[in-house]
Amino acid sequence: MQAWRSALADSAPFEVPDFRKKSLRKQYRNDHCTPDPARKGAGQPASSIRGRIKLSDEAKKLARKVWKSKGYDISQTSRHPSGHAERKSTPLLLESLSNLLGSPRF
């Protein structure tokens, strides 16, 4: 996460804590910062170093076409590593695809 913070801050240095030290773990215990669109909440960083991306209808159509060609069902429920069921919504998947492709046309 520190590397992501650095990327968003134009490569500014960020401390990389030594989590073997209990005192440092405590400092970060409530740090829930994540670039993951599926877990993003209020105040979370952008999922792309390009910032928040507004997807065009054309981009959404392309994303759905690509997913369908790969046999991906956007309505299926997946498992988060914590074991909780989570439903991946279309907007989050579209944002993820946009970030992966990094294409200016999006």
N, CA, C and O atoms as a GROMACS GRO file, in nm:
protein
  424
    1MET      N    1   0.082  -0.118   0.000
    1MET     CA    2   0.000   0.000   0.000
    1MET      C    3   0.087   0.126   0.000
    1MET      O    4   0.051   0.228  -0.058
    2GLN      N    5   0.201   0.117   0.065
    2GLN     CA    6   0.289   0.233   0.069
    2GLN      C    7   0.340   0.267  -0.072
    2GLN      O    8   0.356   0.384  -0.106
    3ALA      N    9   0.365   0.167  -0.151
    3ALA     CA   10   0.410   0.191  -0.288
    3ALA      C   11   0.299   0.259  -0.369
    3ALA      O   12   0.327   0.346  -0.451
    4TRP      N   13   0.175   0.220  -0.345
    4TRP     CA   14   0.063   0.283  -0.416
    4TRP      C   15   0.049   0.428  -0.374
    4TRP      O   16   0.026   0.516  -0.457
    5ARG      N   17   0.062   0.453  -0.244
    5ARG     CA   18   0.058   0.591  -0.196
    5ARG      C   19   0.168   0.674  -0.264
    5ARG      O   20   0.145   0.789  -0.304
    6SER      N   21   0.284   0.616  -0.276
    6SER     CA   22   0.396   0.684  -0.340
    6SER      C   23   0.365   0.713  -0.487
    6SER      O   24   0.390   0.823  -0.535
    7ALA      N   25   0.310   0.615  -0.557
    7ALA     CA   26   0.277   0.633  -0.698
    7ALA      C   27   0.176   0.745  -0.717
    7ALA      O   28   0.188   0.824  -0.811
    8LEU      N   29   0.078   0.753  -0.629
    8LEU     CA   30  -0.023   0.857  -0.639
    8LEU      C   31   0.031   0.995  -0.601
    8LEU      O   32  -0.026   1.097  -0.639
    9ALA      N   33   0.140   0.996  -0.527
    9ALA     CA   34   0.201   1.122  -0.482
    9ALA      C   35   0.325   1.156  -0.565
    9ALA      O   36   0.420   1.216  -0.514
   10ASP      N   37   0.323   1.118  -0.692
   10ASP     CA   38   0.433   1.150  -0.784
   10ASP      C   39   0.567   1.097  -0.734
   10ASP      O   40   0.668   1.166  -0.739
   11SER      N   41   0.566   0.974  -0.686
   11SER     CA   42   0.685   0.902  -0.639
   11SER      C   43   0.746   0.957  -0.510
   11SER      O   44   0.865   0.937  -0.484
   12ALA      N   45   0.666   1.026  -0.431
   12ALA     CA   46   0.715   1.075  -0.302
   12ALA      C   47   0.749   0.955  -0.213
   12ALA      O   48   0.680   0.853  -0.219
   13PRO      N   49   0.852   0.965  -0.131
   13PRO     CA   50   0.888   0.853  -0.043
   13PRO      C   51   0.787   0.838   0.071
   13PRO      O   52   0.739   0.936   0.128
   14PHE      N   53   0.757   0.714   0.104
   14PHE     CA   54   0.671   0.680   0.216
   14PHE      C   55   0.743   0.576   0.301
   14PHE      O   56   0.810   0.488   0.248
   15GLU      N   57   0.727   0.587   0.431
   15GLU     CA   58   0.788   0.491   0.523
   15GLU      C   59   0.731   0.352   0.496
   15GLU      O   60   0.610   0.336   0.476
   16VAL      N   61   0.817   0.253   0.497
   16VAL     CA   62   0.772   0.114   0.489
   16VAL      C   63   0.791   0.056   0.629
   16VAL      O   64   0.904   0.029   0.671
   17PRO      N   65   0.680   0.037   0.700
   17PRO     CA   66   0.691  -0.007   0.839
   17PRO      C   67   0.741  -0.150   0.854
   17PRO      O   68   0.715  -0.235   0.769
   18ASP      N   69   0.811  -0.174   0.962
   18ASP     CA   70   0.857  -0.308   0.996
   18ASP      C   71   0.751  -0.369   1.087
   18ASP      O   72   0.750  -0.346   1.208
   19PHE      N   73   0.662  -0.447   1.028
   19PHE     CA   74   0.549  -0.501   1.103
   19PHE      C   75   0.589  -0.611   1.202
   19PHE      O   76   0.503  -0.666   1.271
   20ARG      N   77   0.716  -0.642   1.209
   20ARG     CA   78   0.761  -0.731   1.316
   20ARG      C   79   0.756  -0.660   1.450
   20ARG      O   80   0.756  -0.723   1.555
   21LYS      N   81   0.752  -0.525   1.445
   21LYS     CA   82   0.747  -0.444   1.568
   21LYS      C   83   0.602  -0.413   1.602
   21LYS      O   84   0.530  -0.352   1.523
   22LYS      N   85   0.562  -0.455   1.721
   22LYS     CA   86   0.424  -0.439   1.762
   22LYS      C   87   0.380  -0.292   1.761
   22LYS      O   88   0.267  -0.261   1.723
   23SER      N   89   0.469  -0.202   1.802
   23SER     CA   90   0.434  -0.060   1.807
   23SER      C   91   0.399  -0.007   1.667
   23SER      O   92   0.309   0.076   1.654
   24LEU      N   93   0.469  -0.053   1.565
   24LEU     CA   94   0.439  -0.009   1.428
   24LEU      C   95   0.311  -0.074   1.376
   24LEU      O   96   0.235  -0.010   1.302
   25ARG      N   97   0.287  -0.198   1.414
   25ARG     CA   98   0.161  -0.263   1.373
   25ARG      C   99   0.042  -0.186   1.429
   25ARG      O  100  -0.059  -0.169   1.360
   26LYS      N  101   0.054  -0.139   1.554
   26LYS     CA  102  -0.055  -0.064   1.615
   26LYS      C  103  -0.083   0.065   1.538
   26LYS      O  104  -0.200   0.103   1.523
   27GLN      N  105   0.020   0.131   1.490
   27GLN     CA  106   0.002   0.256   1.415
   27GLN      C  107  -0.080   0.235   1.288
   27GLN      O  108  -0.153   0.325   1.244
   28TYR      N  109  -0.068   0.118   1.229
   28TYR     CA  110  -0.135   0.090   1.101
   28TYR      C  111  -0.258   0.000   1.115
   28TYR      O  112  -0.319  -0.038   1.015
   29ARG      N  113  -0.294  -0.035   1.239
   29ARG     CA  114  -0.403  -0.129   1.262
   29ARG      C  115  -0.534  -0.087   1.195
   29ARG      O  116  -0.605  -0.171   1.141
   30ASN      N  117  -0.564   0.039   1.198
   30ASN     CA  118  -0.690   0.087   1.141
   30ASN      C  119  -0.673   0.151   1.003
   30ASN      O  120  -0.759   0.226   0.957
   31ASP      N  121  -0.563   0.122   0.940
   31ASP     CA  122  -0.537   0.172   0.805
   31ASP      C  123  -0.598   0.073   0.706
   31ASP      O  124  -0.542  -0.033   0.680
   32HIS      N  125  -0.712   0.109   0.652
   32HIS     CA  126  -0.783   0.020   0.559
   32HIS      C  127  -0.775   0.071   0.416
   32HIS      O  128  -0.860   0.039   0.332
   33CYS      N  129  -0.674   0.149   0.390
   33CYS     CA  130  -0.654   0.207   0.257
   33CYS      C  131  -0.630   0.096   0.154
   33CYS      O  132  -0.551   0.005   0.178
   34THR      N  133  -0.700   0.105   0.042
   34THR     CA  134  -0.683   0.004  -0.063
   34THR      C  135  -0.716   0.063  -0.200
   34THR      O  136  -0.810   0.142  -0.211
   35PRO      N  137  -0.642   0.027  -0.303
   35PRO     CA  138  -0.678   0.068  -0.438
   35PRO      C  139  -0.775  -0.030  -0.504
   35PRO      O  140  -0.817  -0.009  -0.618
   36ASP      N  141  -0.811  -0.138  -0.434
   36ASP     CA  142  -0.899  -0.240  -0.488
   36ASP      C  143  -1.040  -0.185  -0.503
   36ASP      O  144  -1.104  -0.155  -0.402
   37PRO      N  145  -1.092  -0.172  -0.626
   37PRO     CA  146  -1.225  -0.116  -0.645
   37PRO      C  147  -1.334  -0.196  -0.573
   37PRO      O  148  -1.436  -0.138  -0.534
   38ALA      N  149  -1.316  -0.324  -0.554
   38ALA     CA  150  -1.418  -0.407  -0.489
   38ALA      C  151  -1.426  -0.381  -0.339
   38ALA      O  152  -1.527  -0.412  -0.277
   39ARG      N  153  -1.322  -0.324  -0.281
   39ARG     CA  154  -1.320  -0.299  -0.136
   39ARG      C  155  -1.311  -0.151  -0.102
   39ARG      O  156  -1.296  -0.114   0.014
   40LYS      N  157  -1.320  -0.068  -0.202
   40LYS     CA  158  -1.300   0.075  -0.185
   40LYS      C  159  -1.417   0.137  -0.110
   40LYS      O  160  -1.534   0.107  -0.136
   41GLY      N  161  -1.384   0.225  -0.017
   41GLY     CA  162  -1.485   0.299   0.056
   41GLY      C  163  -1.458   0.448   0.044
   41GLY      O  164  -1.370   0.491  -0.031
   42ALA      N  165  -1.533   0.525   0.120
   42ALA     CA  166  -1.517   0.671   0.118
   42ALA      C  167  -1.374   0.708   0.157
   42ALA      O  168  -1.318   0.654   0.252
   43GLY      N  169  -1.318   0.801   0.083
   43GLY     CA  170  -1.183   0.849   0.114
   43GLY      C  171  -1.070   0.760   0.066
   43GLY      O  172  -0.954   0.789   0.093
   44GLN      N  173  -1.102   0.654  -0.005
   44GLN     CA  174  -0.999   0.563  -0.054
   44GLN      C  175  -0.931   0.623  -0.177
   44GLN      O  176  -0.990   0.706  -0.246
   45PRO      N  177  -0.809   0.580  -0.204
   45PRO     CA  178  -0.737   0.634  -0.321
   45PRO      C  179  -0.797   0.581  -0.452
   45PRO      O  180  -0.869   0.482  -0.454
   46ALA      N  181  -0.763   0.650  -0.558
   46ALA     CA  182  -0.805   0.606  -0.691
   46ALA      C  183  -0.743   0.471  -0.722
   46ALA      O  184  -0.636   0.437  -0.672
   47SER      N  185  -0.810   0.395  -0.806
   47SER     CA  186  -0.759   0.263  -0.847
   47SER      C  187  -0.662   0.272  -0.964
   47SER      O  188  -0.610   0.171  -1.010
   48SER      N  189  -0.639   0.392  -1.011
   48SER     CA  190  -0.548   0.414  -1.122
   48SER      C  191  -0.462   0.537  -1.090
   48SER      O  192  -0.511   0.633  -1.031
   49ILE      N  193  -0.336   0.534  -1.130
   49ILE     CA  194  -0.253   0.652  -1.108
   49ILE      C  195  -0.298   0.767  -1.197
   49ILE      O  196  -0.253   0.880  -1.180
   50ARG      N  197  -0.386   0.738  -1.290
   50ARG     CA  198  -0.444   0.844  -1.374
   50ARG      C  199  -0.561   0.912  -1.305
   50ARG      O  200  -0.620   1.005  -1.360
   51GLY      N  201  -0.595   0.867  -1.184
   51GLY     CA  202  -0.707   0.926  -1.110
   51GLY      C  203  -0.836   0.852  -1.136
   51GLY      O  204  -0.837   0.741  -1.188
   52ARG      N  205  -0.944   0.915  -1.098
   52ARG     CA  206  -1.077   0.856  -1.119
   52ARG      C  207  -1.107   0.858  -1.269
   52ARG      O  208  -1.088   0.960  -1.336
   53ILE      N  209  -1.153   0.745  -1.318
   53ILE     CA  210  -1.174   0.732  -1.461
   53ILE      C  211  -1.323   0.721  -1.491
   53ILE      O  212  -1.392   0.635  -1.436
   54LYS      N  213  -1.373   0.808  -1.576
   54LYS     CA  214  -1.512   0.804  -1.622
   54LYS      C  215  -1.513   0.721  -1.749
   54LYS      O  216  -1.454   0.760  -1.850
   55LEU      N  217  -1.581   0.607  -1.744
   55LEU     CA  218  -1.584   0.518  -1.859
   55LEU      C  219  -1.695   0.555  -1.956
   55LEU      O  220  -1.807   0.586  -1.914
   56SER      N  221  -1.663   0.553  -2.082
   56SER     CA  222  -1.764   0.580  -2.185
   56SER      C  223  -1.852   0.456  -2.204
   56SER      O  224  -1.814   0.346  -2.164
   57ASP      N  225  -1.966   0.476  -2.264
   57ASP     CA  226  -2.054   0.363  -2.295
   57ASP      C  227  -1.984   0.265  -2.388
   57ASP      O  228  -2.003   0.144  -2.378
   58GLU      N  229  -1.903   0.319  -2.479
   58GLU     CA  230  -1.826   0.235  -2.572
   58GLU      C  231  -1.729   0.145  -2.496
   58GLU      O  232  -1.714   0.027  -2.528
   59ALA      N  233  -1.663   0.200  -2.394
   59ALA     CA  234  -1.568   0.122  -2.314
   59ALA      C  235  -1.640   0.012  -2.237
   59ALA      O  236  -1.592  -0.101  -2.228
   60LYS      N  237  -1.757   0.045  -2.183
   60LYS     CA  238  -1.834  -0.055  -2.109
   60LYS      C  239  -1.880  -0.167  -2.201
   60LYS      O  240  -1.876  -0.284  -2.163
   61LYS      N  241  -1.922  -0.132  -2.322
   61LYS     CA  242  -1.965  -0.231  -2.420
   61LYS      C  243  -1.848  -0.324  -2.456
   61LYS      O  244  -1.866  -0.446  -2.464
   62LEU      N  245  -1.730  -0.266  -2.478
   62LEU     CA  246  -1.612  -0.345  -2.509
   62LEU      C  247  -1.577  -0.438  -2.393
   62LEU      O  248  -1.545  -0.556  -2.414
   63ALA      N  249  -1.582  -0.386  -2.271
   63ALA     CA  250  -1.549  -0.469  -2.154
   63ALA      C  251  -1.643  -0.588  -2.144
   63ALA      O  252  -1.599  -0.701  -2.122
   64ARG      N  253  -1.772  -0.564  -2.160
   64ARG     CA  254  -1.868  -0.675  -2.153
   64ARG      C  255  -1.843  -0.778  -2.263
   64ARG      O  256  -1.856  -0.898  -2.241
   65LYS      N  257  -1.807  -0.730  -2.382
   65LYS     CA  258  -1.778  -0.821  -2.494
   65LYS      C  259  -1.656  -0.907  -2.462
   65LYS      O  260  -1.657  -1.028  -2.486
   66VAL      N  261  -1.551  -0.845  -2.408
   66VAL     CA  262  -1.429  -0.919  -2.373
   66VAL      C  263  -1.461  -1.023  -2.266
   66VAL      O  264  -1.421  -1.138  -2.278
   67TRP      N  265  -1.533  -0.982  -2.160
   67TRP     CA  266  -1.566  -1.076  -2.052
   67TRP      C  267  -1.648  -1.193  -2.105
   67TRP      O  268  -1.624  -1.308  -2.070
   68LYS      N  269  -1.748  -1.162  -2.190
   68LYS     CA  270  -1.832  -1.268  -2.244
   68LYS      C  271  -1.750  -1.366  -2.326
   68LYS      O  272  -1.771  -1.487  -2.318
   69SER      N  273  -1.655  -1.315  -2.406
   69SER     CA  274  -1.570  -1.402  -2.488
   69SER      C  275  -1.482  -1.493  -2.403
   69SER      O  276  -1.439  -1.599  -2.448
   70LYS      N  277  -1.456  -1.451  -2.279
   70LYS     CA  278  -1.374  -1.530  -2.186
   70LYS      C  279  -1.460  -1.620  -2.097
   70LYS      O  280  -1.408  -1.694  -2.014
   71GLY      N  281  -1.593  -1.612  -2.116
   71GLY     CA  282  -1.683  -1.695  -2.038
   71GLY      C  283  -1.707  -1.642  -1.897
   71GLY      O  284  -1.746  -1.718  -1.808
   72TYR      N  285  -1.684  -1.514  -1.876
   72TYR     CA  286  -1.701  -1.457  -1.744
   72TYR      C  287  -1.843  -1.411  -1.722
   72TYR      O  288  -1.899  -1.336  -1.803
   73ASP      N  289  -1.903  -1.456  -1.613
   73ASP     CA  290  -2.039  -1.420  -1.577
   73ASP      C  291  -2.033  -1.312  -1.470
   73ASP      O  292  -1.997  -1.340  -1.356
   74ILE      N  293  -2.070  -1.188  -1.505
   74ILE     CA  294  -2.056  -1.079  -1.409
   74ILE      C  295  -2.157  -1.086  -1.297
   74ILE      O  296  -2.148  -1.008  -1.202
   75SER      N  297  -2.252  -1.177  -1.304
   75SER     CA  298  -2.351  -1.188  -1.197
   75SER      C  299  -2.312  -1.291  -1.092
   75SER      O  300  -2.382  -1.307  -0.992
   76GLN      N  301  -2.202  -1.363  -1.113
   76GLN     CA  302  -2.164  -1.467  -1.018
   76GLN      C  303  -2.104  -1.408  -0.890
   76GLN      O  304  -2.046  -1.300  -0.892
   77THR      N  305  -2.120  -1.481  -0.782
   77THR     CA  306  -2.065  -1.440  -0.653
   77THR      C  307  -1.930  -1.505  -0.636
   77THR      O  308  -1.912  -1.623  -0.668
   78SER      N  309  -1.834  -1.430  -0.587
   78SER     CA  310  -1.701  -1.484  -0.564
   78SER      C  311  -1.670  -1.477  -0.416
   78SER      O  312  -1.747  -1.422  -0.338
   79ARG      N  313  -1.558  -1.532  -0.377
   79ARG     CA  314  -1.516  -1.532  -0.237
   79ARG      C  315  -1.399  -1.438  -0.218
   79ARG      O  316  -1.298  -1.445  -0.289
   80HIS      N  317  -1.413  -1.352  -0.121
   80HIS     CA  318  -1.305  -1.264  -0.079
   80HIS      C  319  -1.207  -1.351  -0.001
   80HIS      O  320  -1.249  -1.450   0.059
   81PRO      N  321  -1.076  -1.318   0.001
   81PRO     CA  322  -0.980  -1.398   0.076
   81PRO      C  323  -1.018  -1.419   0.223
   81PRO      O  324  -0.975  -1.516   0.284
   82SER      N  325  -1.098  -1.329   0.281
   82SER     CA  326  -1.140  -1.343   0.420
   82SER      C  327  -1.246  -1.452   0.436
   82SER      O  328  -1.279  -1.491   0.547
   83GLY      N  329  -1.298  -1.501   0.322
   83GLY     CA  330  -1.400  -1.605   0.328
   83GLY      C  331  -1.541  -1.552   0.310
   83GLY      O  332  -1.635  -1.630   0.294
   84HIS      N  333  -1.559  -1.421   0.312
   84HIS     CA  334  -1.691  -1.362   0.294
   84HIS      C  335  -1.730  -1.362   0.147
   84HIS      O  336  -1.647  -1.340   0.058
   85ALA      N  337  -1.857  -1.388   0.123
   85ALA     CA  338  -1.906  -1.382  -0.016
   85ALA      C  339  -1.915  -1.236  -0.057
   85ALA      O  340  -1.954  -1.151   0.023
   86GLU      N  341  -1.880  -1.209  -0.178
   86GLU     CA  342  -1.893  -1.073  -0.229
   86GLU      C  343  -1.944  -1.079  -0.372
   86GLU      O  344  -1.905  -1.167  -0.448
   87ARG      N  345  -2.028  -0.987  -0.407
   87ARG     CA  346  -2.080  -0.980  -0.543
   87ARG      C  347  -2.002  -0.871  -0.615
   87ARG      O  348  -1.998  -0.757  -0.571
   88LYS      N  349  -1.943  -0.908  -0.725
   88LYS     CA  350  -1.869  -0.810  -0.804
   88LYS      C  351  -1.969  -0.738  -0.894
   88LYS      O  352  -2.039  -0.801  -0.973
   89SER      N  353  -1.974  -0.610  -0.881
   89SER     CA  354  -2.069  -0.533  -0.962
   89SER      C  355  -2.005  -0.490  -1.093
   89SER      O  356  -1.882  -0.480  -1.104
   90THR      N  357  -2.087  -0.464  -1.190
   90THR     CA  358  -2.039  -0.422  -1.321
   90THR      C  359  -1.950  -0.299  -1.315
   90THR      O  360  -1.844  -0.299  -1.377
   91PRO      N  361  -1.989  -0.192  -1.241
   91PRO     CA  362  -1.902  -0.074  -1.239
   91PRO      C  363  -1.761  -0.104  -1.185
   91PRO      O  364  -1.663  -0.050  -1.236
   92LEU      N  365  -1.752  -0.188  -1.084
   92LEU     CA  366  -1.621  -0.220  -1.029
   92LEU      C  367  -1.538  -0.300  -1.128
   92LEU      O  368  -1.418  -0.277  -1.140
   93LEU      N  369  -1.601  -0.391  -1.197
   93LEU     CA  370  -1.529  -0.470  -1.296
   93LEU      C  371  -1.486  -0.382  -1.413
   93LEU      O  372  -1.376  -0.399  -1.466
   94LEU      N  373  -1.570  -0.291  -1.452
   94LEU     CA  374  -1.534  -0.200  -1.560
   94LEU      C  375  -1.415  -0.113  -1.520
   94LEU      O  376  -1.324  -0.091  -1.599
   95GLU      N  377  -1.416  -0.064  -1.397
   95GLU     CA  378  -1.304   0.017  -1.349
   95GLU      C  379  -1.176  -0.066  -1.346
   95GLU      O  380  -1.069  -0.018  -1.384
   96SER      N  381  -1.187  -0.190  -1.302
   96SER     CA  382  -1.070  -0.278  -1.297
   96SER      C  383  -1.014  -0.301  -1.436
   96SER      O  384  -0.892  -0.293  -1.456
   97LEU      N  385  -1.101  -0.328  -1.533
   97LEU     CA  386  -1.056  -0.351  -1.670
   97LEU      C  387  -0.990  -0.226  -1.725
   97LEU      O  388  -0.886  -0.233  -1.789
   98SER      N  389  -1.051  -0.112  -1.700
   98SER     CA  390  -0.995   0.013  -1.748
   98SER      C  391  -0.854   0.035  -1.692
   98SER      O  392  -0.764   0.078  -1.764
   99ASN      N  393  -0.838   0.005  -1.564
   99ASN     CA  394  -0.706   0.022  -1.502
   99ASN      C  395  -0.604  -0.073  -1.561
   99ASN      O  396  -0.488  -0.036  -1.579
  100LEU      N  397  -0.646  -0.194  -1.593
  100LEU     CA  398  -0.553  -0.291  -1.650
  100LEU      C  399  -0.512  -0.251  -1.792
  100LEU      O  400  -0.395  -0.260  -1.829
  101LEU      N  401  -0.610  -0.207  -1.869
  101LEU     CA  402  -0.581  -0.171  -2.008
  101LEU      C  403  -0.505  -0.040  -2.016
  101LEU      O  404  -0.418  -0.023  -2.101
  102GLY      N  405  -0.539   0.053  -1.928
  102GLY     CA  406  -0.471   0.182  -1.927
  102GLY      C  407  -0.483   0.258  -2.057
  102GLY      O  408  -0.397   0.339  -2.090
  103SER      N  409  -0.588   0.234  -2.130
  103SER     CA  410  -0.603   0.298  -2.261
  103SER      C  411  -0.664   0.436  -2.248
  103SER      O  412  -0.764   0.453  -2.178
  104PRO      N  413  -0.608   0.536  -2.315
  104PRO     CA  414  -0.663   0.672  -2.311
  104PRO      C  415  -0.804   0.681  -2.366
  104PRO      O  416  -0.876   0.775  -2.334
  105ARG      N  417  -0.846   0.585  -2.447
  105ARG     CA  418  -0.980   0.594  -2.505
  105ARG      C  419  -1.089   0.571  -2.401
  105ARG      O  420  -1.207   0.598  -2.426
  106PHE      N  421  -1.049   0.521  -2.284
  106PHE     CA  422  -1.146   0.503  -2.177
  106PHE      C  423  -1.157   0.631  -2.101
  106PHE      O  424  -1.234   0.640  -2.005
   0.00000   0.00000   0.00000
